[in-house]
Amino acid sequence: MTSAETKNLVHNLQLRLKKVANKKTKEWWERYIKHDTIFRGVGIPQIREELKQWRAKERIDTLSPNDQLDLAISFFAEKYAEDKLAGVLFLQYYLYNKPDWKLLILRFEKIFDNKYIYDWNVCDWFCVRVLGPMIKENGVPCAKAISKWSTSKNVWQARASVVAFANYTKHSQYKLLILGSCSKLIRREERFAKTAVGWILRELSKTDKKAVVAFIEKHARYFSKESLENGIKSLSLFEKEKLREYANSFQKV
């Protein structure tokens, strides 16, 4: 498929999204997400429906798997958040388990290299809707590859190394990978590196409270108040107060 053909298909879906866009929805999301993210004003259910109808009309399923993958990834290069989310939903519903996961990892790394993901909203949708199912489908080898992103200079790629496991903290085979990535992200200064740690620890504490308490005690000096409060959310009042007091002793509030 030529670049002109890809551009035309992308444009056709964009026209569909433009028709169902709502100004008030656009303004609300832009106030909420920030990060200079530009929205059309289209909700996820609408994006999903327009994507489905577009695929049928344009006969996207007749394209080769490689062309479909190129097309899905091309949406991440677009400026509107909904276009990027269309790429996420394209991958989630039609592609995440078709190409070899190693190929997908390489293609996804390019998305971050090109800085097409630059806010927590698109990043987290991508993690939960695409990377998480990939881990479920392919197991520990795939999980290890995603965990290696924790050392990336790109904060959103590093965040993905943790958030990708948001729905899999109950699976013991991933615990060390999760905690290993957390130990790198919590040392970073970026807010959204630290909040990723708080989120995953909150989920992990529901099945392994001991591991979470030990992690926070070991890394207390690096927690922001925001990430700490999220991480201890499911702990007892006594445990919360103890960890707050310990973290405050490092004057990290």
PyMOL commands that set and color helices and strands:
alter all, ss='L'
color gray80, all
select helices_A, chain A and resi 3-19+23-33+44-58+60-62+65-77+81-95+101-113+120-138+140-151+155-163+172-185+191-204+209-222+225-231+237-248
alter helices_A, ss='H'
color red, helices_A
deselect
rebuild
show_as cartoon
